[in-house]
């Protein structure tokens, strides 16, 4: 939270970094991680929201505090795909790309995936796109940030 995201916030007040995630189950879909939707019960016409932050799930998994990063949805991994948390950081530290925070949607679980090879320079406020191989066997994720130059990861 800061002056760019919160009405009435003063530029003189330091940012607050939230470790939170709100999960939404679309109407007609199931989610065994939500008590009211267990055993194949489908979400009603309004869908179902769940605050993943409840119970400390974000902090327990060691999800990095960050602002100015991006979440990228990658289908084809696990039952419902995964989210990759890329780039961003705090006023004093920046998220390195030598470990990627990964969220398994079906199991509502965060974990870290180590990377290999050279890592891109630190990124803040990037845009990101994903492109699948024609056979869906792999994905390329490209990030672009005005400072520094863009990089792609495979």
Long-range contacts (C-beta under 8 A, 24 or more apart in sequence): 2-67, 14-91, 15-67, 15-90, 15-91, 17-65, 17-66, 17-67, 17-90, 18-53, 18-65, 19-53, 19-58, 19-59, 19-63, 19-65, 20-51, 20-52, 20-53, 20-58, 21-51, 21-52, 21-53, 21-58, 21-103, 22-49, 22-50, 22-51, 22-52, 23-49, 23-50, 23-51, 23-52, 23-105, 23-108, 24-48, 24-49, 24-50, 25-49, 25-50, 32-106, 33-106, 33-107, 33-108, 50-108, 52-108, 57-108, 57-110, 58-110, 61-109, 61-110, 61-111, 62-110, 62-112, 63-101, 63-110, 64-89, 64-95, 64-101, 65-90, 66-90, 66-95, 68-124, 68-125, 69-95, 69-123, 69-124, 69-126, 70-126, 70-127, 70-128, 70-143, 71-103, 72-128, 72-130, 72-141, 73-130, 74-130, 74-139, 74-141, 75-132, 76-132, 76-136, 76-139, 77-104, 78-104, 78-105, 78-106, 78-107, 79-105, 79-106, 80-105, 80-106, 81-105, 84-141, 86-123, 86-126, 86-128, 86-141, 86-143, 87-122, 87-123, 87-124, 87-125, 87-126, 87-143, 87-145, 88-123, 88-124, 88-125, 89-122, 89-124, 94-122, 94-123, 94-124, 95-122, 96-122, 97-123, 97-153, 115-153, 120-151, 120-153, 121-148, 121-149, 121-151, 122-148, 123-148, 123-151
